[in-house]
Structures are given as C-alpha cells and as structure tokens.
Amino acid sequence: MIEIFLSIASFSISVGGLVAVFVVKNDKKKEIVFSVVVAAIIVISGATLYSSYQHEKYVDRVQDEIVKILSLEALTFDDLYQNIFPPVSHELLREALYGGIEERFIGYRPMRLQSNGKMMSVKVFYAR
C-alpha cells in the first residue's frame, strides 16, 4: 500500500514540476504554486482511483461468496446476510447482490408466504 502511495506521489511531483517549467516562465513563485497544485490534483485523483479499484475488487469477492452460498439453495436477503462469511455490511451485500443481478449470474423470484393469516411476498435469490 505504501509503495503505491509513494509511487503516485513521486509521479505527481515530477509531472507538476515538469508542467510548471513549460507553462509558467520567469516567475518562481507561480511555478512552485502551480507545481504543488498539479501534484495535489494528481495525488488526489490517484488515491481516489486506487480506492475505487480496491472497492470493486472487494465487491467481486463478495459476489463470488454470494454465488457459492446461493448455488446450494435459494435464500432471502436476510438469510444470505446471516450466512455470508466474513460478515459484510448490508450496503456492501446489497451492492454485490444487485450487481450480480445486473450481470445476470444471480436471479431472484418472489415467494408468497402466509404468517398469522396474512399473505406476504419476499424476494428469494438464487445462483444462475
């Protein structure tokens, strides 16, 4: 992790300095400020992209675990939440589950249940 941060930081400082030399001429203060701003933009963009990439990898791992669980039996969201290991947040499980539905390797169907004389409908998820 630290290696990636250091490489992004060194790259951004290099680009900031290089751009400042060609864009801002004969004013050292403006050149320094411009270099710092460009470097900061590149660092922030790099960190954001890296964080987004890591999140997508984690969602993919959760999707793989969901498919393993659902290949054994169809489950409701709450049952899936209780069976997934390692435990994840509701938001992450929902993101992974509905991402799998969009990519068509997870499906769902409504199931009618009766409890205390009242009919209810729940979604049951399954692996395709």
NUDONU-900148 format. One line per field, with one value per atom (N, C-alpha, C, O, CB): residue number from 1; residue in one letter; atom name; x, y, z. Coordinates in steps of 0.001 Angstrom, whole numbers, padded with zeros to 6 digits. Atoms other than C-alpha are relative to their C-alpha. Glycine has a CB too. Layout:
<recs>
seq = [NUM|...]
type = [A|...]
atom = [CA|...]
X = [X|...]
Y = [Y|...]
Z = [Z|...]
</recs>
This chain:
<recs>
seq = [1|1|1|1|1|2|2|2|2|2|3|3|3|3|3|4|4|4|4|4|5|5|5|5|5|6|6|6|6|6|7|7|7|7|7|8|8|8|8|8|9|9|9|9|9|10|10|10|10|10|11|11|11|11|11|12|12|12|12|12|13|13|13|13|13|14|14|14|14|14|15|15|15|15|15|16|16|16|16|16|17|17|17|17|17|18|18|18|18|18|19|19|19|19|19|20|20|20|20|20|21|21|21|21|21|22|22|22|22|22|23|23|23|23|23|24|24|24|24|24|25|25|25|25|25|26|26|26|26|26|27|27|27|27|27|28|28|28|28|28|29|29|29|29|29|30|30|30|30|30|31|31|31|31|31|32|32|32|32|32|33|33|33|33|33|34|34|34|34|34|35|35|35|35|35|36|36|36|36|36|37|37|37|37|37|38|38|38|38|38|39|39|39|39|39|40|40|40|40|40|41|41|41|41|41|42|42|42|42|42|43|43|43|43|43|44|44|44|44|44|45|45|45|45|45|46|46|46|46|46|47|47|47|47|47|48|48|48|48|48|49|49|49|49|49|50|50|50|50|50|51|51|51|51|51|52|52|52|52|52|53|53|53|53|53|54|54|54|54|54|55|55|55|55|55|56|56|56|56|56|57|57|57|57|57|58|58|58|58|58|59|59|59|59|59|60|60|60|60|60|61|61|61|61|61|62|62|62|62|62|63|63|63|63|63|64|64|64|64|64|65|65|65|65|65|66|66|66|66|66|67|67|67|67|67|68|68|68|68|68|69|69|69|69|69|70|70|70|70|70|71|71|71|71|71|72|72|72|72|72|73|73|73|73|73|74|74|74|74|74|75|75|75|75|75|76|76|76|76|76|77|77|77|77|77|78|78|78|78|78|79|79|79|79|79|80|80|80|80|80|81|81|81|81|81|82|82|82|82|82|83|83|83|83|83|84|84|84|84|84|85|85|85|85|85|86|86|86|86|86|87|87|87|87|87|88|88|88|88|88|89|89|89|89|89|90|90|90|90|90|91|91|91|91|91|92|92|92|92|92|93|93|93|93|93|94|94|94|94|94|95|95|95|95|95|96|96|96|96|96|97|97|97|97|97|98|98|98|98|98|99|99|99|99|99|100|100|100|100|100|101|101|101|101|101|102|102|102|102|102|103|103|103|103|103|104|104|104|104|104|105|105|105|105|105|106|106|106|106|106|107|107|107|107|107|108|108|108|108|108|109|109|109|109|109|110|110|110|110|110|111|111|111|111|111|112|112|112|112|112|113|113|113|113|113|114|114|114|114|114|115|115|115|115|115|116|116|116|116|116|117|117|117|117|117|118|118|118|118|118|119|119|119|119|119|120|120|120|120|120|121|121|121|121|121|122|122|122|122|122|123|123|123|123|123|124|124|124|124|124|125|125|125|125|125|126|126|126|126|126|127|127|127|127|127|128|128|128|128|128]
type = [M|M|M|M|M|I|I|I|I|I|E|E|E|E|E|I|I|I|I|I|F|F|F|F|F|L|L|L|L|L|S|S|S|S|S|I|I|I|I|I|A|A|A|A|A|S|S|S|S|S|F|F|F|F|F|S|S|S|S|S|I|I|I|I|I|S|S|S|S|S|V|V|V|V|V|G|G|G|G|G|G|G|G|G|G|L|L|L|L|L|V|V|V|V|V|A|A|A|A|A|V|V|V|V|V|F|F|F|F|F|V|V|V|V|V|V|V|V|V|V|K|K|K|K|K|N|N|N|N|N|D|D|D|D|D|K|K|K|K|K|K|K|K|K|K|K|K|K|K|K|E|E|E|E|E|I|I|I|I|I|V|V|V|V|V|F|F|F|F|F|S|S|S|S|S|V|V|V|V|V|V|V|V|V|V|V|V|V|V|V|A|A|A|A|A|A|A|A|A|A|I|I|I|I|I|I|I|I|I|I|V|V|V|V|V|I|I|I|I|I|S|S|S|S|S|G|G|G|G|G|A|A|A|A|A|T|T|T|T|T|L|L|L|L|L|Y|Y|Y|Y|Y|S|S|S|S|S|S|S|S|S|S|Y|Y|Y|Y|Y|Q|Q|Q|Q|Q|H|H|H|H|H|E|E|E|E|E|K|K|K|K|K|Y|Y|Y|Y|Y|V|V|V|V|V|D|D|D|D|D|R|R|R|R|R|V|V|V|V|V|Q|Q|Q|Q|Q|D|D|D|D|D|E|E|E|E|E|I|I|I|I|I|V|V|V|V|V|K|K|K|K|K|I|I|I|I|I|L|L|L|L|L|S|S|S|S|S|L|L|L|L|L|E|E|E|E|E|A|A|A|A|A|L|L|L|L|L|T|T|T|T|T|F|F|F|F|F|D|D|D|D|D|D|D|D|D|D|L|L|L|L|L|Y|Y|Y|Y|Y|Q|Q|Q|Q|Q|N|N|N|N|N|I|I|I|I|I|F|F|F|F|F|P|P|P|P|P|P|P|P|P|P|V|V|V|V|V|S|S|S|S|S|H|H|H|H|H|E|E|E|E|E|L|L|L|L|L|L|L|L|L|L|R|R|R|R|R|E|E|E|E|E|A|A|A|A|A|L|L|L|L|L|Y|Y|Y|Y|Y|G|G|G|G|G|G|G|G|G|G|I|I|I|I|I|E|E|E|E|E|E|E|E|E|E|R|R|R|R|R|F|F|F|F|F|I|I|I|I|I|G|G|G|G|G|Y|Y|Y|Y|Y|R|R|R|R|R|P|P|P|P|P|M|M|M|M|M|R|R|R|R|R|L|L|L|L|L|Q|Q|Q|Q|Q|S|S|S|S|S|N|N|N|N|N|G|G|G|G|G|K|K|K|K|K|M|M|M|M|M|M|M|M|M|M|S|S|S|S|S|V|V|V|V|V|K|K|K|K|K|V|V|V|V|V|F|F|F|F|F|Y|Y|Y|Y|Y|A|A|A|A|A|R|R|R|R|R]
atom = [N|CA|C|O|CB|N|CA|C|O|CB|N|CA|C|O|CB|N|CA|C|O|CB|N|CA|C|O|CB|N|CA|C|O|CB|N|CA|C|O|CB|N|CA|C|O|CB|N|CA|C|O|CB|N|CA|C|O|CB|N|CA|C|O|CB|N|CA|C|O|CB|N|CA|C|O|CB|N|CA|C|O|CB|N|CA|C|O|CB|N|CA|C|O|CB|N|CA|C|O|CB|N|CA|C|O|CB|N|CA|C|O|CB|N|CA|C|O|CB|N|CA|C|O|CB|N|CA|C|O|CB|N|CA|C|O|CB|N|CA|C|O|CB|N|CA|C|O|CB|N|CA|C|O|CB|N|CA|C|O|CB|N|CA|C|O|CB|N|CA|C|O|CB|N|CA|C|O|CB|N|CA|C|O|CB|N|CA|C|O|CB|N|CA|C|O|CB|N|CA|C|O|CB|N|CA|C|O|CB|N|CA|C|O|CB|N|CA|C|O|CB|N|CA|C|O|CB|N|CA|C|O|CB|N|CA|C|O|CB|N|CA|C|O|CB|N|CA|C|O|CB|N|CA|C|O|CB|N|CA|C|O|CB|N|CA|C|O|CB|N|CA|C|O|CB|N|CA|C|O|CB|N|CA|C|O|CB|N|CA|C|O|CB|N|CA|C|O|CB|N|CA|C|O|CB|N|CA|C|O|CB|N|CA|C|O|CB|N|CA|C|O|CB|N|CA|C|O|CB|N|CA|C|O|CB|N|CA|C|O|CB|N|CA|C|O|CB|N|CA|C|O|CB|N|CA|C|O|CB|N|CA|C|O|CB|N|CA|C|O|CB|N|CA|C|O|CB|N|CA|C|O|CB|N|CA|C|O|CB|N|CA|C|O|CB|N|CA|C|O|CB|N|CA|C|O|CB|N|CA|C|O|CB|N|CA|C|O|CB|N|CA|C|O|CB|N|CA|C|O|CB|N|CA|C|O|CB|N|CA|C|O|CB|N|CA|C|O|CB|N|CA|C|O|CB|N|CA|C|O|CB|N|CA|C|O|CB|N|CA|C|O|CB|N|CA|C|O|CB|N|CA|C|O|CB|N|CA|C|O|CB|N|CA|C|O|CB|N|CA|C|O|CB|N|CA|C|O|CB|N|CA|C|O|CB|N|CA|C|O|CB|N|CA|C|O|CB|N|CA|C|O|CB|N|CA|C|O|CB|N|CA|C|O|CB|N|CA|C|O|CB|N|CA|C|O|CB|N|CA|C|O|CB|N|CA|C|O|CB|N|CA|C|O|CB|N|CA|C|O|CB|N|CA|C|O|CB|N|CA|C|O|CB|N|CA|C|O|CB|N|CA|C|O|CB|N|CA|C|O|CB|N|CA|C|O|CB|N|CA|C|O|CB|N|CA|C|O|CB|N|CA|C|O|CB|N|CA|C|O|CB|N|CA|C|O|CB|N|CA|C|O|CB|N|CA|C|O|CB|N|CA|C|O|CB|N|CA|C|O|CB|N|CA|C|O|CB|N|CA|C|O|CB|N|CA|C|O|CB|N|CA|C|O|CB|N|CA|C|O|CB|N|CA|C|O|CB|N|CA|C|O|CB|N|CA|C|O|CB|N|CA|C|O|CB|N|CA|C|O|CB|N|CA|C|O|CB|N|CA|C|O|CB|N|CA|C|O|CB|N|CA|C|O|CB|N|CA|C|O|CB|N|CA|C|O|CB]
X = [000829|000000|000870|000642|-000941|-000853|002715|000809|001092|000939|-000755|004654|-000829|-000319|000440|000881|001668|-000155|-000089|-001379|000141|001166|001268|001192|-000321|-001259|004854|000235|000730|001166|-000187|004933|-000949|-000559|-000217|000943|001803|000491|000444|-001415|-000483|003248|001221|001284|000338|-001201|006629|-000331|000226|001055|000422|004973|-000676|-000408|-000949|000727|002698|000927|000742|-001098|-000965|005579|000808|001061|000946|-000760|007544|-000825|-000344|000450|000863|004622|-000279|-000251|-001322|000256|003816|001175|000994|-000326|-001196|007391|000236|000604|001216|-000221|007643|-000993|-000613|-000101|001022|004367|000261|000109|-001411|-000256|005277|001141|001089|000316|-001142|008575|-000431|000050|001112|000409|006833|-001148|-001280|-000394|001173|003689|000308|-000015|-001161|-000278|004891|001483|002340|-000394|-001400|008071|000369|-000427|000257|-000601|010242|-000684|-000526|-000011|000590|008224|000043|-000808|-001475|-000226|009498|-001170|-001527|001280|001109|006621|-001187|-001767|-000436|001111|003968|000337|-000523|-000341|-000438|005996|-000151|-000607|001455|000110|006116|-001466|-001850|000711|001424|002412|-000656|-001429|-000716|000567|001499|000428|-000384|000423|-000506|003695|-000733|-001118|001503|000679|002089|-001454|-001948|000065|001403|-001450|-000135|-000992|-000603|000059|-000812|000321|-000346|000974|-000368|000894|-001144|-001436|001268|001117|-002014|-001167|-001787|-000468|001091|-004565|000295|-000587|-000221|-000361|-002678|-000038|-000506|001392|000027|-002257|-001435|-001759|000731|001397|-005937|-000703|-001447|-000751|000607|-007013|000495|-000289|000300|-000566|-004662|-000541|-000874|001504|000520|-005812|-001467|-001890|000162|001409|-009455|-000164|-000986|-000702|000067|-008910|000413|-000208|000885|-000462|-006997|-001069|-001330|001318|001053|-009729|-001192|-001761|-000452|001104|-012394|000334|-000519|-000328|-000448|-010390|-000049|-000515|001423|000011|-009975|-001437|-001723|000727|001404|-013713|-000612|-001321|-000808|000530|-014585|000528|-000214|000353|-000558|-012221|-000710|-000990|001519|000682|-013905|-001431|-001899|-000010|001357|-017379|000029|-000853|-000622|-000125|-016223|000198|-000372|001167|-000201|-015019|-001299|-001609|001100|001288|-018364|-000964|-001713|-000605|000859|-020178|000353|-000538|000113|-000410|-018133|-000527|-000998|001530|000497|-019077|-001521|-002051|000397|001459|-022752|-000373|-001277|-000570|000299|-022733|000255|-000519|000843|-000269|-021138|-001154|-001597|001314|001088|-023857|-001302|-002014|-000193|001264|-026731|-000014|-001087|-000295|-000016|-025568|-000494|-000887|001419|000491|-026533|-001512|-002193|000688|001441|-030006|-000377|000456|-000431|000513|-032148|-000258|-000752|-001299|000136|-032199|-000571|-000471|001355|000412|-033782|001225|002285|-001127|-001114|-031597|000476|001678|-000417|-000381|-031674|000717|001688|-001235|-000678|-030756|001410|002356|-000812|-001308|-027913|000930|002105|-000143|-000787|-026721|000515|001650|-000846|-000410|-026614|000996|001794|-001214|-000865|-024779|001329|002235|-000722|-001225|-022088|001153|000997|-000217|-001187|-018582|001188|001371|000259|000082|-016679|-001179|-001606|001310|001156|-019535|000286|001393|-000407|-000103|-020143|-001191|-002151|000054|001104|-022370|-001183|-001031|000459|001193|-025924|000216|-000173|-001248|-000195|-024883|000894|000602|000606|-000917|-021984|-000669|-000513|001290|000707|-024093|-001019|-001133|-000695|001001|-026846|000683|000200|-000809|-000724|-024328|000482|000332|001197|-000500|-022773|-001151|-001053|000825|001139|-026138|-000664|-000889|-001021|000673|-027786|000946|000497|-000598|-000967|-024568|-000015|000064|001411|000098|-024783|-001281|-001294|000090|001267|-028412|000133|-000326|-001162|-000206|-027443|000878|000652|000627|-000900|-024666|-000573|000045|001355|000783|-027185|000610|000361|-000209|-000418|-025375|-000670|-000432|001514|000868|-027748|-001405|-001601|000474|001380|-031502|-000838|-000372|-000562|000921|-034500|-001413|-001742|000083|001412|-038145|-000792|-000289|-000271|000826|-040978|-000546|-000839|-001155|000579|-042232|-001084|-000856|001103|001119|-045602|000043|000198|-001362|000025|-045721|-001242|-001778|001279|001128|-048533|000461|001030|-001216|-000353|-047976|-001164|-001582|001309|001145|-050801|-001180|-001859|000406|001129|-053348|000227|-000664|-001189|-000289|-051666|000988|002009|000571|-000887|-050098|001077|000796|-000800|-001126|-046654|000798|000743|000902|-000867|-044258|001437|001699|-000448|-001420|-040471|000778|000338|000529|-000877|-037652|000912|001500|000826|-000919|-035714|001047|000705|-000758|-001106|-032290|000599|000634|001081|-000608|-030610|001135|001172|-001067|-001098|-027461|-000476|-001147|001264|000401|-027999|001040|000884|-000224]
Y = [-001192|000000|001250|002168|000001|-001181|002467|000180|001310|-000103|-000093|001632|000681|001499|-001395|-000608|002575|001486|002298|-000689|-001415|005839|000770|001859|000158|-000688|006744|000143|001175|-000746|-000107|005985|001034|001777|-001368|-001019|008094|001389|002313|-000246|-001306|010939|000445|001602|-000049|-000392|010904|000320|001254|-001111|-000283|010734|001365|002138|-001095|-001268|013661|001191|002236|000012|-001087|015795|000224|001368|-000319|-000111|015070|000683|001594|-001389|-000598|015911|001460|002315|-000781|-001384|019044|000902|002008|000070|-000795|020284|000160|001243|-000632|-000047|019433|000933|001733|-001401|-000862|021126|001457|002344|-000423|-001374|024207|000629|001819|000034|-000535|024607|000464|001489|-001058|-000352|024684|001004|001735|-001236|-000879|026616|001365|002393|-000648|-001249|029249|000312|-000468|-000097|-000348|031053|001280|002215|000166|-001189|033550|000464|001624|001115|-000373|033535|-001224|-002110|000530|001174|031107|-000264|-001420|000186|000205|031683|-000663|-001614|001346|000599|030920|-001425|-002305|000844|001334|027942|-000994|-002119|000035|000870|026491|-000273|-001418|000637|000166|027102|-000910|-001803|001375|000818|025605|-001452|-002361|000537|001366|022565|-000700|-001862|000021|000587|021981|-000327|-001394|000959|000230|022327|-001200|-002058|001258|001129|019934|-001302|-002314|000213|001203|017453|-000443|-001635|000255|000336|017626|-000602|-001567|001249|000531|017058|-001435|-002293|000882|001349|014016|-000976|-002104|-000002|000879|012576|-000334|-001494|000660|000225|013021|-000893|-001801|001350|000834|011551|-001436|-002377|000573|001343|008607|-000748|-001929|000073|000638|007900|-000387|-001451|000935|000289|008083|-001197|-002079|001225|001132|005726|-001298|-002339|000255|001196|003287|-000494|-001694|000287|000365|003348|-000625|-001612|001236|000537|002754|-001397|-002285|000939|001304|-000140|-001037|-002156|000099|000915|-001734|-000369|-001524|000633|000258|-001377|-000983|-001909|001325|000909|-003071|-001418|-002384|000507|001329|-005950|-000656|-001854|000089|000534|-006362|-000419|-001467|001040|000346|-006314|-001296|-002140|001154|001239|-009009|-001214|-002274|000108|001120|-011197|-000342|-001516|000340|000235|-010750|-000676|-001568|001333|000645|-011657|-001471|-002312|000715|001406|-014849|-000804|-001928|-000110|000680|-015760|-000166|-001205|000786|000077|-014990|-001150|-001930|001343|001061|-017304|-001369|-002299|000174|001278|-020092|-000381|-001529|000076|000265|-019771|-000299|-001244|001198|000166|-019422|-001219|-001666|001231|001212|-022398|-001209|-002218|-000266|001090|-024597|000062|-000963|000043|-000177|-023130|001457|002350|-000469|-001355|-020079|000581|-000107|000018|-000642|-017580|001403|002035|000054|-001394|-014310|000849|000322|000204|-000904|-011251|-000195|-000276|001467|000161|-011681|-001325|-001372|000092|001292|-015375|000060|-000478|-001118|-000152|-014511|000823|000490|000661|-000853|-011770|-000802|-000609|001197|000805|-014261|-001090|-001500|-000627|001106|-016938|000425|-000399|-000840|-000406|-014848|000135|000658|001329|-000095|-015109|000361|-000261|-001338|-000806|-012983|000967|001340|000769|-000902|-010711|001311|001845|000292|-001276|-007624|000864|000379|-000216|-000914|-004569|-000277|-000880|001479|000139|-004532|000701|000187|000582|-000783|-001863|-000737|-000784|001365|000727|-003900|-001255|-001565|-000377|001193|-007060|000376|-000304|-000717|-000456|-005157|000390|000038|001204|-000398|-003650|-001222|-001278|000897|001207|-007046|-000830|-001343|-000846|000807|-008814|000590|-000119|-000117|-000612|-006329|000190|000238|001337|000025|-006055|-001345|-001410|000308|001341|-009821|-000191|-000894|-001046|000073|-009465|000733|000238|000604|-000748|-006803|-000772|-000733|001361|000775|-009050|-001379|-002148|-000157|001197|-011932|-001316|-002348|-000067|001284|-014532|-000264|-001295|-000039|000187|-014051|000377|001379|000869|-000291|-014188|000090|-000237|-001061|-000039|-013614|-000257|-000055|001363|000214|-014536|000321|000143|-001476|-000250|-013501|-001312|-002243|000960|001180|-016053|000496|001407|-000854|-000385|-015779|-000834|-002055|-000179|000665|-016613|000435|001520|000316|-000357|-016678|-000049|-001041|-000949|-000082|-015553|000625|001743|000822|-000468|-015184|000385|001378|001191|-000243|-015337|001101|001393|000325|-001105|-012513|-000475|-001084|001231|000375|-013083|001065|002264|-000190|-000903|-011583|-000512|-001693|000114|000368|-011566|000371|001481|000702|-000266|-011861|-000376|-001211|-000798|000359|-011966|-001125|-001083|001222|001108|-015200|000048|000067|-001399|-000104|-015028|-001373|-002219|000970|001281|-017903|000250|001282|-000973|-000087|-018518|-000561|-001592|-000765|000472|-018886|-000926|-001425|001174]
Z = [000000|000000|000000|-000787|001208|-000085|000963|-001282|-001682|001209|001248|-002216|-001085|-001850|-000466|001000|-004357|000275|-000648|-000008|-000348|-002473|-000350|-000918|001494|000289|-002778|-001501|-001953|000636|001452|-006495|-000602|-001502|-000672|000478|-007090|000382|-000430|000576|-000458|-005014|-000796|-001212|001493|000743|-006774|-001455|-002031|000065|001369|-010189|-000085|-001005|-000509|000043|-009360|000208|-000417|001052|-000207|-008078|-001278|-001657|001193|001252|-011258|-001084|-001758|-000483|001022|-013525|000329|-000557|-000120|-000401|-011519|-000304|-000811|001474|000283|-011803|-001487|-001943|000641|001442|-015492|-000682|-001537|-000597|000596|-016396|000362|-000479|000467|-000436|-014356|-000785|-001094|001492|000748|-016213|-001386|-001868|-000119|001354|-019601|-000049|-001031|-000739|000021|-018646|000605|000010|000752|-000707|-016169|-000168|000250|001523|000252|-017204|000743|000827|-001514|-000610|-015322|001279|001659|-000981|-001288|-012086|000909|000826|-000171|-000857|-009456|000949|001172|000809|-000947|-007001|-000694|-000170|000626|000743|-009604|-000413|-000402|-001241|000403|-010782|001146|000941|-000478|-001177|-007257|000330|000569|001217|-000305|-006609|-001037|-000690|000044|001067|-009970|000151|-000023|-001371|-000198|-009301|001130|001001|000293|-001159|-005908|-000336|000029|001207|000351|-007282|-000938|-000727|-000656|000932|-010175|000723|000508|-001176|-000755|-007844|000908|001001|000835|-000891|-005377|-000780|-000333|000765|000823|-008133|-000419|-000377|-001246|000432|-009384|001171|001016|-000645|-001179|-005865|000390|000642|001188|-000387|-005039|-001027|-000657|000141|001042|-008386|000086|-000031|-001387|-000115|-007982|001200|001102|000087|-001211|-004437|-000173|000279|001210|000241|-005499|-000933|-000681|-000588|000927|-008425|000676|000460|-001217|-000699|-006237|000976|001060|000747|-000948|-003583|-000727|-000260|000803|000789|-006221|-000520|-000510|-001171|000484|-007672|001120|000905|-000572|-001142|-004225|000378|000695|001208|-000335|-003549|-001004|-000612|000020|001017|-006850|000185|000006|-001396|-000256|-006053|001182|001150|000269|-001174|-002656|-000350|000094|001134|000436|-004232|-000814|-000662|-000839|000780|-006682|000902|000645|-000984|-000933|-003789|000720|000924|001028|-000664|-002021|-000972|-000576|000528|000996|-005255|-000163|-000281|-001347|000094|-005519|001184|001015|-000069|-001199|-001947|-000068|000327|001272|000149|-002660|-000937|-000638|-000539|000965|-005685|000617|000389|-001277|-000674|-003617|000920|000933|000804|-000946|-000987|-000741|-000402|000950|000711|-003454|-000913|-001319|-000807|000826|-005525|000795|000210|-000540|-000849|-002558|000185|000171|001360|-000191|-002008|-000209|-000052|001407|000151|-002723|001388|002281|-000865|-001311|000143|-000134|-001185|000715|-000072|001165|000325|000663|001065|-000302|001688|001437|001688|-000228|-001408|005469|000252|001007|000890|-000145|005235|-000585|-000010|-000686|000633|002881|000890|001047|-001386|-000898|005243|001195|001631|000487|-001154|008114|-000373|000470|000649|000418|006078|-000604|-000729|-000981|000694|004403|000989|002092|-000753|-000849|005809|-000879|-001925|000773|-001211|006513|-000081|-001174|000224|-000025|007608|-000733|-000665|001444|000715|005472|000389|000988|-001554|-000307|005825|-000929|-001991|-000132|000844|004478|-001342|-002391|000715|001217|001966|-000996|-002191|000338|000881|000595|-000558|-001739|000756|000466|000398|-001067|-002087|001175|000973|-001414|-001319|-002396|000569|001214|-003861|-000786|-002006|000363|000663|-004612|-000570|-001685|000984|000427|-004856|-001244|-002224|001134|001140|-007202|-001182|-002327|000404|001102|-009226|-000702|-001928|000511|000578|-009730|-000784|-001795|001085|000736|-010793|-001333|-002362|000839|001245|-013355|-000974|-002184|000295|000854|-014657|-000336|-001073|000680|000316|-014777|000464|-000158|-001455|-000564|-012685|001339|001969|000163|-001163|-009754|-000447|-001135|001245|000330|-010138|001263|002355|-000941|-001140|-007890|-000492|-001661|000744|000297|-007745|001268|002377|-000492|-001178|-005460|000554|-000197|-000341|-000646|-002966|000958|001754|000762|-000862|-001234|001268|001217|-000730|-001300|002469|000756|000531|000818|-000844|004959|001447|001903|-000240|-001411|008530|000754|000454|000209|-000791|011048|-000884|-000626|000863|000883|008248|-001012|-001809|000802|000914|006332|-001071|-000751|000777|001102|002892|-000178|-000186|-001315|000225|002345|-001188|-001530|001272|001110|-000569|000361|000826|-001320|-000241|-000184|-001260|-002050|001249|001111|-002729|000443|001524|-000486|-000240|-002893|-001115|-002297|000037|000951|-004574|-000256|000638|000521|000369|-006422|-000997|-001667|-000606|000969|-008475|-001326|-001363|000501|001338|-012212|-000563|-001677|-000958]
</recs>
